[in-house]
Amino acid sequence: ASFTISLHKTDNTTVMIKLRPGLLPSCRILTKNVIRSELGIKPGENVTFAFTCSTPEKYFITEIQKNIDCVSGPCPYGDVHLYPPGLPRLNRTYIWDVKASTKVGLELRFSTSWLRQIAPGETCPDSVSYNINSCIDNATVNIGTFCRNGSVSRVKLLGGVVMSLHLPWHLALNTSGFNIFNRASIKRLCIIESILKGESSITLMSPNYPLGFPEDELMTWQFVIPPNMRASVFFHNYSLSNCERKEERVEYYIPGSPSNPEVFKLSDSQPANIAGSFNMSLQGCDQDAQNPGILRLLFQVVVQHPQVDENITYLVDLSKEKNMTVTIHLERWPSHIPLMSEPICLICKDPRTCDRVLTITSGAVYRISFLCKDLSRLRITAEKGIGCMDIRLCQRKIYSLSVPKAITRLPIRLHKFIWKLLATDLINVEITSPSLKLQQVPDQRCNTSYSYSIVSATPETELNVGVLCPGGSIEKIQMRNNITVALKAFGKGFINESLPQDLKMSFVPHIKDECTFTLNPDPKAEVYLQTPNWPYGLPPYVSISWFIVVPSKQTARLRFSRDRMGITCETGRAYVNIKEETLGAEEIVRREDEPLPQPRNMHHSFWVNISNCKPVDRTQLALQFWVTFADKPIDLGIILAVVAGAGVLTAIGLTVCCVKKKKKKTQNPMVGVYNANVNTQMPGKNRLFGRGRQNKESHVYAVIDDTVVYGHLLKESNGSVTPEVDVYRPFDGRIGSLPPSPPSFCFRKDIKRSSNTEEDPPPLTDTEQDTYTFAHQKSRQSEDNGDADKKDKGDTSVPLLESKERDGLVE
């Protein structure tokens, strides 16, 4: 097929048909028996031509350029038509080069299918795009590239303009879609007007983006917003140039604002929740000639309906908190950056300061509102620091590790609350949960709506206890170094489940092991335990201990998940130590080259200690073990012994009662006399007692009650008496056990004896029998004489027969 193009001389239009860049001339243009690879048609020419192939759209493009001079003559204002007609079906680019004075302004007004700005490198869905360049003197500024079906309705420019329209070969378009109008000087680079109807979002860029905005220039965006809608501005990407004079800034003119224009830095949070239309201007500066830098800006304007909860404010009182930050954000933040096309969710700390992410700090009171249809998309992440640099100042303080009510009262789901516990090297952390208690689980997943994770870290070692779920047996954890405790919530039920939060912490002096667990399980509980850093293994030379409380009427059964530790030591030894907390308990010790203990029953509270060596490569010490509880079996022998003992005690009691009744019938008042010729000293060294029995009266008997005097023995002896002798014997029954004490890191080693050469005093038990006799009670005078004799001779009484003779003489 042949094509004929006829151009009027007064149209000032040229047509150029040429090959696509980078293609070989597989198809040619044939004109008057001349074959060529491109064809140019000037004003006033009439050319007929054809292609040597059937698909010329694959090889050729067409450029149509029309020059419009508005400086020397009148401008053809009004509709801009696509001229000339009859062009071949090729990809076409129409270019309108309008020359105009800088004293006037040109306005490009687009039809109902307004424009949408796109970033460099993007393409339009229908392959129809507009490109606008401003020409001031000899400088050309790229205002931007636009697609159809957007919100940009007008572009006003200072001076000349070069407007381009790119059309695909298959699209038959008869109109350019814009008009040109003359306007007064706008006194700035350009003004872009955007009309937003209903809920929408647009993205705009500064001229020359991503290259630099012209030096010391000013441009304006005008946003037409329905009065019943709200608009918010977000800066997504910007950079600043190096200014010598002035300052780069953004100015807002908001109708009804008492402080127009409102000036913001590009680094500030931009205005949000703006009611109605507003203007936004970007002002450059005088740049450093040696190092100018680049001023550029990409931003988003979001328009939405006023939210139902817009006027509802939530009080967040952090005035009494210390070292706390609270961040409200979209879920999956910060790894996930929401697309600009996603529905907007804004958090506002005042009616005009809103953003997708809001961070507030302790020491103040905030009133927060939300511009978001779906609050379930928002999350809260908080962090609190607790430190101790001097154990004397914070040893007795107990800190609560619970989520403040100021956070739980918000209608936002808690994602994570982190406590960072900081202390010096000699101060450690104790975390307790006396009623709630914690537990380790094999799959690291909790069936509750939240869990804890605890990590201690130093420059050399990181010890991760792992995931701890509420409702277990661990009531205390002691750890060295700086600790991070994180509460992670999984669902909406966190607020209800966490009402009895009782996790607390305190700072304690230095502990021997890197980590110590104390467990107080419920009866018949099954406790799962694992070494920290599971499954990657303990760090080298780390010692971990568990103290498991066994109720008195229960028996615990301890079993490991495998037979051996599964490591080979390069330096040192790895040990597993098990020891019950009772006197004389056997200590079970296993090295890394020995089998682990078989399942065994523990009748008392006990310790489990796991100490690591420096393993060879590719071997790690990671152990799991279980503790189960059951009631102790009833021993029939014990029951029979108790019954027999009760019967013996009953018989003894009856015998004593009969003897007492018989004594009351036969006894006469008698006195008791102490036998001075019997050894009364306790065996042992004299140095243990400052005074002997001869030097004090603690051994002198007072008057003995009539009911316990054995006077009838003298009547039966007819005056020739051998004193009844009672023997004192030491008590050799149970005197109690020592309080349990936790094992040290080296409790598996032999106990070294004291280097003190002085021997310990022997136990206070008798090696001889101290004999006492009972005799008559003496008169007051005899007592006085006895005291005098004691001072002279050491005697404390008069023999029984001598006293009898004296009484006979007196009579």
VOLO-438483 format. One record per residue (C-alpha): residue in one letter; z, x, y. Coordinates in steps of 0.25 Angstrom, whole numbers, padded with zeros to 4 digits, always signed. Each point is the difference from the previous one (the first is absolute). Example, Ala and Ser with C-alpha at 12.3 -4.5 7.8 and 13.67 -1.06 7.14 Angstrom:
REM VOLO-438483
A+0031+0049-0018;S-0002+0006+0014;
REM end
This chain:
REM VOLO-438483
A+0000+0000+0000;S-0003+0005+0014;F+0009-0002+0012;T-0004-0001+0015;I+0010+0004+0011;S-0004-0003+0015;L+0009+0005+0011;H-0001-0005+0014;K+0000+0011+0011;T+0011-0006+0008;D+0009-0002-0012;N+0004+0015+0001;T+0002+0000-0016;T-0004+0010-0010;V-0001-0002-0015;M+0002+0012-0010;I-0003-0001-0015;K+0005+0012-0008;L+0005+0004-0013;R+0014-0001-0004;P+0008+0013+0001;G+0000+0009-0012;L-0012-0007-0008;L-0013+0006-0004;P-0013-0007+0006;S-0003-0007-0013;C-0005-0012+0009;R-0009+0002+0012;I-0005-0008+0012;L-0015-0003+0001;T-0006-0003+0014;K-0015+0001+0003;N-0003+0008-0013;V+0011+0010+0004;I+0012+0002-0009;R+0013+0004+0007;S+0015+0001-0003;E+0005-0007+0013;L-0006-0009+0010;G+0004-0001+0015;I-0005-0012+0009;K+0002+0001+0015;P+0000-0011+0011;G-0014-0006+0002;E-0005+0004-0014;N-0005-0009-0011;V+0000+0006-0014;T-0004-0005-0014;F+0005+0008-0012;A+0004-0001-0015;F+0008+0007-0010;T-0005+0007-0012;C+0011-0005-0009;S+0005-0014-0004;T+0014+0002+0004;P+0000+0007+0013;E+0015-0004+0003;K+0004+0010-0010;Y-0006+0012+0009;F-0001-0005+0014;I+0009-0005+0012;T-0004-0005+0013;E+0006+0003+0014;I-0002-0009+0012;Q+0005+0005+0013;K-0001-0007+0013;N+0004+0006+0013;I+0006-0008+0011;D+0001+0005+0014;C+0011-0007+0008;V+0001+0011+0011;S-0014+0000+0006;G-0003-0015-0002;P+0006-0013-0005;C+0006-0001-0014;P-0005-0010-0010;Y+0013-0007-0001;G+0002-0011-0011;D-0004-0001-0014;V-0005+0012-0007;H-0012-0002-0010;L-0005+0007-0012;Y-0013+0006+0005;P-0011+0002-0005;P-0003-0011-0010;G-0008+0003-0013;L+0007+0013-0004;P-0001+0004-0015;R+0012-0003-0009;L+0007+0013+0001;N+0015+0004+0004;R-0001-0002+0015;T+0009+0006+0012;Y-0002-0007+0014;I+0005+0009+0011;W+0002-0005+0014;D+0002+0011+0010;V+0005-0006+0013;K+0001+0009+0013;A+0010-0005+0010;S+0008+0005+0012;T+0015+0004-0002;K+0003-0010+0012;V-0003-0012-0009;G+0004-0004-0013;L-0008-0005-0012;E+0005-0011-0009;L-0005-0002-0015;R+0003-0014-0004;F-0001-0003-0014;S-0003-0014-0006;T+0009-0008-0009;S+0000+0010-0011;W+0008+0010+0007;L+0002+0014-0004;R+0010+0008-0009;Q+0002+0015+0002;I-0001+0009-0012;A+0004+0015-0001;P-0010+0011-0001;G-0006+0000-0014;E+0003-0015-0003;T-0012-0009-0003;C-0001-0015+0003;P-0001-0010-0011;D-0014-0006+0005;S-0005+0014+0004;V-0001-0005+0014;S+0007+0009+0010;Y+0001+0002+0015;N+0003+0014+0007;I+0004+0000+0015;N-0001+0013+0008;S+0004+0001+0015;C-0008+0010+0008;I+0007+0005+0013;D-0009+0011+0007;N-0004+0009-0012;A+0012-0003-0009;T-0001-0010-0011;V+0013-0006-0006;N-0001-0008-0013;I+0008-0013+0002;G-0001-0004-0015;T-0008-0005-0011;F+0001-0015-0003;C-0003-0010-0011;R-0003-0015+0002;N+0011-0011-0002;G+0011+0006+0008;S+0008-0003+0012;V-0006+0009+0011;S-0007-0009+0009;R-0003+0009+0012;V-0001+0015+0003;K-0001+0004+0015;L-0004+0014+0003;L-0001+0008+0013;G-0014+0006+0002;G-0011+0000-0010;V+0000-0004-0014;V-0007+0003-0013;M+0000-0012-0010;S-0005+0001-0014;L-0002-0011-0010;H-0002+0005-0015;L-0007-0011-0009;P-0004+0001-0015;W-0014-0002-0004;H+0002-0012-0008;L+0007-0008+0012;A-0009-0008+0009;L+0008+0000+0013;N-0006-0006+0012;T+0011+0002+0011;S+0008+0012+0004;G+0013-0008+0001;F+0004+0005+0014;N-0003-0002+0014;I+0001+0010+0012;F+0007-0004+0013;N+0002+0007+0013;R+0015+0002+0004;A+0008+0006+0011;S+0005+0014-0002;I+0011+0000-0010;K+0006+0014+0004;R+0002+0004-0014;L-0008+0005-0012;C-0001-0014-0006;I+0007-0013-0003;I+0000-0006-0014;E+0003-0015-0001;S+0005-0005-0013;I+0002-0015-0003;L+0009-0003-0012;K+0001-0014-0005;G+0011-0004-0010;E+0007+0010-0009;S-0008+0013+0000;S+0000+0015+0000;I-0009+0009+0007;T-0002+0015+0000;L-0005+0008+0012;M-0002+0014+0004;S-0001+0009+0013;P-0014+0004+0004;N-0005+0012-0007;Y+0010-0002-0012;P+0003+0009-0008;L-0004+0009+0011;G+0007+0001+0013;F+0001-0010+0011;P-0006+0005+0013;E+0008+0008+0009;D+0008-0008+0011;E-0007-0013-0004;L+0005-0014+0000;M-0004-0012-0009;T+0005-0014-0002;W+0001-0009-0012;Q+0001-0015+0004;F+0006-0009-0011;V-0002-0015+0001;I+0011-0007-0008;P+0003-0015-0001;P+0013-0003+0007;N+0006-0005-0013;M-0002+0013-0007;R+0007+0013-0001;A-0006+0014+0001;S+0005+0013-0004;V-0006+0014+0002;F+0001+0012-0010;F-0004+0014+0001;H-0005+0005-0013;N-0006+0014+0004;Y+0000+0007+0013;S+0000+0015+0006;L+0003+0005+0013;S-0007+0010+0009;N+0007+0012+0007;C+0002-0005+0015;E+0000+0008+0012;R+0002-0012+0009;K+0004-0014-0002;E+0005-0006-0013;E-0008-0007-0011;R+0006-0014-0001;V-0003-0015-0004;E+0002-0011+0010;Y+0002-0014-0003;Y-0002-0012+0010;I+0006-0012-0006;P+0000-0013+0008;G+0014-0004+0003;S+0006+0013-0002;P+0010+0004+0011;S-0004+0015-0001;N-0015+0000+0000;P-0006+0010-0003;E+0008+0004-0012;V-0002+0015-0003;F+0002+0005-0014;K-0003+0014-0006;L-0009+0000-0012;S+0012+0005-0008;D+0008-0013+0003;S+0001-0013-0007;Q-0010-0009+0006;P+0003-0014+0005;A+0000-0011-0010;N+0002-0015+0000;I-0008-0001+0012;A-0003-0015+0004;G-0014-0002+0005;S-0010+0009+0006;F+0002+0014+0005;N-0007+0013+0004;M+0002+0014-0005;S-0005+0013+0006;L-0001+0014-0004;Q+0001+0011+0010;G-0004+0015-0002;C+0005+0012+0008;D-0006+0013+0005;Q-0001+0009-0012;D+0003+0015-0001;A-0014+0007+0001;Q+0004+0010-0010;N+0006-0009-0011;P-0003-0015+0004;G+0004-0006-0013;I-0005-0014-0004;L+0005-0014+0005;R-0004-0011-0010;L+0005-0013-0005;L-0002-0010-0011;F+0009-0012+0001;Q+0001-0014-0006;V+0003-0014+0007;V+0006-0011-0009;V+0000-0014+0005;Q+0009-0010-0008;H+0006-0014+0002;P+0015+0000+0005;Q+0009+0001-0012;V+0010-0011-0004;D+0011+0011+0000;E-0005+0006+0013;N+0012-0005+0008;I+0010+0003-0011;T+0007+0013+0002;Y+0009+0007-0010;L+0012+0008+0005;V+0000+0014-0007;D+0014+0006+0004;L+0000+0015-0003;S+0010+0003+0011;K+0011+0004-0009;E-0009+0008-0010;K-0003+0015+0001;N-0011+0009-0004;M-0009-0012-0005;T-0014-0004+0002;V-0006-0013-0004;T-0016-0001-0002;I-0007-0014-0002;H-0014+0002-0005;L-0011-0006-0009;E+0002+0002-0015;R-0006+0013-0006;W+0002+0007+0014;P-0002+0011+0003;S-0009+0004-0011;H-0009-0013+0002;I-0006-0002+0014;P-0004-0014+0001;L-0014-0003+0003;M-0003-0005+0014;S-0006-0013-0006;E+0013-0003-0007;P+0009-0011+0006;I+0009+0006+0010;C+0015+0000-0001;L+0008+0005+0012;I+0014+0003+0002;C+0005-0001+0015;K+0013+0006+0006;D-0003-0008+0013;P-0011-0010+0003;R-0010+0010+0004;T+0003+0012-0009;C-0005-0003-0013;D-0007+0009-0011;R-0003+0000-0015;V+0012+0010-0002;L+0013-0001+0008;T+0011+0010-0001;I+0014-0002+0006;T+0012+0009+0000;S+0015-0001-0001;G+0009-0002+0013;A-0007-0012+0006;V-0002-0015-0002;Y-0015-0005-0002;R-0006-0013+0001;I-0012-0001-0010;S-0011-0010-0001;F-0012-0001-0009;L-0015-0003+0002;C-0004-0002-0014;K-0004-0012-0008;D+0005+0006-0014;L+0013+0008+0002;S+0000+0003-0015;R-0010+0011+0003;L+0011+0008+0008;R+0010+0009-0005;I+0013+0008+0005;T+0002+0014-0002;A+0014+0006+0005;E+0006+0014+0000;K+0014+0004+0003;G+0007+0014+0001;I+0014+0003-0003;G+0005+0014+0002;C+0012+0009-0002;M+0002+0014+0005;D+0015+0001-0001;I+0007-0006-0013;R+0013-0001+0008;L-0006-0010+0009;C-0007-0009-0010;Q+0006+0002-0014;R+0008-0013+0001;K-0011-0008+0006;I-0007-0010-0009;Y-0014-0004+0004;S-0007-0013-0004;L-0014+0001-0006;S-0004-0014+0002;V-0011-0006+0008;P+0005-0005+0014;K+0000-0015+0002;A-0009+0002+0012;I-0011+0004-0009;T+0002-0011-0011;R+0000-0011+0010;L-0014+0003+0004;P-0011-0009-0007;I-0007+0013-0005;R+0002+0006-0014;L+0007+0013-0001;H-0009+0011-0006;K+0009+0012+0000;F+0014+0004+0006;I+0002+0015+0000;W+0013+0007+0002;K+0000+0015+0003;L+0013+0007-0003;L+0001+0013+0006;A+0011+0011-0001;T+0003+0015-0001;D-0001+0008-0013;L+0015-0002-0003;I+0000-0015+0002;N-0005-0009-0010;V-0002-0015-0002;E+0006-0011-0008;I-0007-0013-0002;T+0009-0011-0006;S-0003-0014-0004;P+0013-0006-0006;S-0004-0014-0002;L-0015-0001+0000;K-0002+0013-0008;L-0014+0007-0003;Q-0008+0003-0013;Q-0011+0008-0004;V-0012-0007-0007;P-0010+0007-0010;D-0012-0006+0007;Q+0005+0003+0014;R-0002-0015+0003;C+0010-0010+0004;N+0001-0015-0003;T+0006-0002+0013;S-0006-0001+0014;Y+0004+0013+0005;S+0004+0014-0006;Y+0006+0013+0005;S-0006+0014-0001;I+0009+0013+0003;V-0006+0014+0003;S+0008+0012+0004;A-0008+0012+0005;T+0001+0014+0005;P-0010+0010+0003;E+0001+0005-0014;T+0002-0012-0009;E-0003-0015+0001;L+0008-0009-0010;N-0005-0014-0001;V+0010-0009-0007;G-0011-0011-0002;V+0000-0015+0001;L+0013-0006+0000;C+0001-0015-0002;P+0013-0009+0004;G+0008-0006-0011;G+0004+0012-0009;S+0011+0010-0003;I-0001+0011+0010;E+0011-0002+0010;K+0000+0014+0006;I-0011+0012+0003;Q+0004+0013+0006;M-0011+0009+0004;R-0002+0013+0008;N-0009+0003+0012;N-0007-0010+0009;I-0002-0014-0007;T-0010-0011+0003;V+0003-0013-0005;A-0011-0011+0001;L+0001-0015-0003;K-0013-0006-0003;A-0002-0015+0000;F-0010-0007-0009;G+0001-0014+0003;K+0005-0011+0009;G+0013-0001-0008;F+0005+0012+0005;I+0009-0007+0011;N+0007-0009-0010;E+0002+0011-0011;S+0005+0010+0009;L+0011-0008+0007;P+0011+0008-0008;Q-0006+0013+0004;D+0011+0010-0003;L-0007+0014+0000;K+0009+0010+0008;M+0000+0015+0002;S+0010+0010+0005;F+0000+0015+0002;V+0008+0008-0009;P+0003+0015-0002;H-0009+0009-0009;I-0002-0005-0014;K-0003+0009-0012;D-0012-0007-0006;E-0013-0003+0008;C+0002-0015-0004;T+0012-0007-0007;F-0001-0015-0005;T+0012-0008-0002;L-0002-0013-0009;N+0009-0011-0003;P-0008-0009-0009;D+0003-0015-0003;P+0005-0003-0014;K-0011+0000-0011;A-0009+0006+0010;E-0012+0009-0003;V-0002+0011+0010;Y-0013+0008+0001;L+0001+0013+0007;Q-0010+0011+0003;T-0001+0014+0007;P-0004+0000+0014;N-0015+0003+0003;W-0004-0008-0012;P-0010+0003-0006;Y-0003+0013+0007;G+0013+0007-0004;L+0012+0006+0007;P-0002+0011+0009;P+0005+0014-0005;Y+0015+0003-0001;V+0004-0014+0004;S+0012-0007-0006;I+0002-0015-0002;S+0012-0007-0005;W+0003-0015-0004;F+0014-0005-0001;I+0000-0013-0009;V+0013-0009+0001;V+0003-0006-0014;P+0010-0012+0000;S+0012+0002-0008;K-0004-0011-0010;Q-0014+0005-0001;T-0008+0011-0007;A-0013+0006+0006;R-0011+0005-0008;L-0008+0011+0006;R-0014+0004-0005;F-0012+0008+0006;S-0014-0004-0001;R-0005+0012-0007;D+0006+0011-0009;R-0002+0012+0009;M-0001+0004+0015;G-0015+0004-0002;I+0001+0012+0009;T-0001+0015-0001;C+0009+0008+0010;E-0006+0012+0007;T+0013+0004+0007;G+0014-0005-0003;R+0004-0011-0010;A-0001-0016+0000;Y+0012-0007-0005;V+0004-0015-0003;N+0015-0001+0000;I+0008-0013-0005;K+0015-0001+0002;E+0009-0011-0001;E+0011-0002+0011;T+0012+0002-0009;L+0010+0011-0004;G-0005+0008-0011;A-0014-0006+0000;E-0011+0008-0007;E-0011+0005+0009;I-0014-0001-0005;V-0010+0011+0005;R-0014+0001-0003;R-0010+0010+0005;E-0015-0002+0002;D-0003+0007-0014;E+0009-0009-0007;P-0001-0015-0004;L+0006-0010+0009;P+0013-0007-0005;Q-0003-0012-0010;P+0005-0014+0005;R+0015+0000+0001;N+0011-0010+0003;M+0009+0004+0012;H+0013-0007+0001;H+0004+0005+0014;S-0006+0002+0013;F-0009+0012-0001;W-0009+0010+0007;V-0015+0004-0002;N-0005+0012+0007;I-0014+0005-0001;S-0003+0014+0006;N-0014+0006+0002;C-0005+0014-0002;K-0013+0006+0006;P-0010-0006-0010;V-0012+0007-0004;D-0013-0006+0006;R-0004-0014-0005;T+0013-0003-0005;Q+0010-0009+0007;L+0014-0005-0003;A-0001-0015+0001;L+0010-0008-0009;Q+0003-0015-0002;F+0012-0006-0007;W+0007-0013-0002;V+0015-0004-0001;T+0003-0013-0006;F+0014-0007-0001;A+0007-0008-0011;D+0014-0005-0003;K+0009+0009-0008;P+0002-0004-0014;I+0014-0005-0004;D+0008+0009-0009;L+0008-0007-0011;G+0009+0012-0002;I+0004+0000+0015;I+0004-0015-0001;L+0008+0002-0013;A+0008+0012+0007;V+0003-0009+0012;V+0005-0011-0008;A+0009+0009-0009;G+0005+0007+0013;A+0004-0013+0006;G+0007-0004-0013;V+0008+0014+0000;L+0004-0003+0015;T+0005-0014-0004;A+0009+0006-0011;I+0006+0011+0009;G+0003-0011+0011;L+0007-0008-0010;T+0008+0012-0005;V+0005+0004+0014;C+0004-0014+0003;C+0009-0001-0013;V+0006+0014+0003;K+0004-0004+0014;K+0007-0013-0004;K+0008+0008-0010;K+0004+0011+0010;K+0006-0011+0010;K+0010-0004-0011;T+0005+0013-0003;Q-0001+0010+0012;N+0012+0004+0009;P-0002+0006+0014;M-0003+0015-0002;V-0004+0011+0009;G-0011+0010-0002;V+0002+0015+0001;Y-0012+0010+0001;N+0001+0012-0010;A-0001+0012+0008;N-0003+0010-0012;V-0014-0005-0002;N-0012+0006+0006;T-0005-0010+0011;Q-0011+0009+0006;M-0015-0004-0001;P-0008+0011-0007;G-0009+0008+0009;K+0001+0010+0011;N+0011+0001+0010;R-0009+0002+0011;L-0005-0014-0001;F+0013-0006+0005;G+0007+0005+0012;R+0014-0005-0004;G+0006-0001-0014;R+0007-0012-0006;Q+0013+0007+0002;N-0002+0000+0015;K-0002-0015+0001;E+0006-0013-0005;S-0013-0007-0005;H+0005+0002-0014;V+0014-0006+0002;Y+0002-0014-0006;A+0006-0011+0008;V+0008-0011-0006;I-0008-0006-0012;D+0000-0015-0001;D+0009-0006-0011;T-0011-0006-0007;V-0006+0013-0004;V+0013+0009-0003;Y+0001+0004-0014;G+0015+0000+0000;H+0001-0006-0014;L-0004+0013-0006;L+0013+0007+0004;K+0009-0011-0006;E-0007+0002-0014;S+0002+0015+0001;N+0015+0000+0001;G+0000+0010+0011;S-0007+0011-0007;V-0014-0002+0006;T-0013+0006+0000;P-0008-0005+0012;E-0012-0008-0002;V-0012+0008+0004;D-0013-0006+0006;V-0012+0009+0000;Y-0010+0000+0012;R-0014+0002-0004;P-0012+0002+0009;F-0010-0012+0002;D-0013+0004-0007;G-0008-0013+0002;R-0013-0002+0009;I+0003+0003+0015;G-0014-0004+0005;S-0014+0007+0002;L-0005+0008+0011;P-0010-0008+0010;P-0014+0002-0003;S-0008+0011+0008;P-0015+0001+0001;P-0006+0012-0007;S-0005+0012+0008;F-0014+0005-0001;C+0005+0010-0010;F+0010-0009-0008;R-0007+0005-0012;K+0005+0014+0001;D+0014+0005-0005;I+0011-0002+0010;K+0005+0014+0006;R+0015+0002-0001;S+0007+0003+0013;S+0002+0015+0003;N+0014-0002+0004;T+0009+0009-0009;E+0012-0009+0002;E+0002-0009-0012;D+0002-0015+0002;P+0014-0005-0003;P+0002-0006-0014;P-0001-0015-0001;L+0013-0007+0003;T+0003-0003-0015;D+0013+0003-0008;T+0000+0011-0010;E+0015-0003-0004;Q+0008-0012-0001;D+0010-0003+0011;T+0012-0007-0006;Y+0009-0010+0008;T+0013-0006-0005;F+0007-0013+0005;A+0015+0000+0003;H+0011-0008+0007;Q-0001-0003+0015;K+0010+0008+0008;S+0009-0004+0011;R-0003+0003+0014;Q+0010+0012+0000;S-0007+0006-0012;E-0013-0001+0007;D+0005+0008+0012;N+0006+0010-0010;G-0013+0001-0007;D-0007+0003+0013;A+0009+0011+0003;D-0002+0006-0014;K-0015-0001+0002;K+0001+0008+0012;D+0008+0011-0007;K-0006+0000-0014;G-0012-0008+0000;D+0007-0011-0009;T-0003-0014+0003;S+0010-0008-0008;V+0012+0001-0010;P-0002+0000-0015;L+0003-0014-0006;L+0012+0005-0009;E+0007+0008+0011;S-0001-0012+0008;K+0007-0008-0011;E+0012+0010-0001;R+0002+0000+0015;D+0001-0015+0000;G+0010+0000-0011;L+0009+0010+0008;V+0000-0008+0012;E+0004-0012-0008;
REM end
